[in-house]
């Protein structure tokens, strides 16, 4: 059984370090509720691993460099209803 990705998902790149040979990226996938976290991670981390691997491959193709990608999933409860969080995620440009 597969589940769809929740529509209340936000990806934030918290760190992007580039050298001549590689790029190190630390990203967080924020979800609105704890139940959504399980959907993103999947059984034994299979879904998160698949998404991370595909993202890394696409980034390597784009940048033509080795990519080291760390992805974490965190709950930011009700982030879609918070003006402050929406601002932080870039949805309410000033």
C-alpha positions, 0 to 999 in steps of 0.5 A: 500500500502506498500513501500520497505525500501530504500537501502540508509539507515544506522542505528547508535547506538548512546548510549548503556547503560547496567545495571543488569536488562536492556539495554537502546539503542538510535539509529538513522536511517539515510536516504539519502533524505527527501522523504525516511524519510516518507517511514521509518516512515510510515503513523502516525509512523506505519512503524517505530513502527513496525520495532522498536518493532520487533528489541526490541523483537529480542534484548530482546531474544538475551540479555535475558534482558529488552530492552528500545529502542529509534529510530529516523529517520534523513536525512543525505543528500547524505551520500553515496557520502561523503567519510567522512560520509562513514568513520564515518559509517565504510564503509572505514576502514583504 
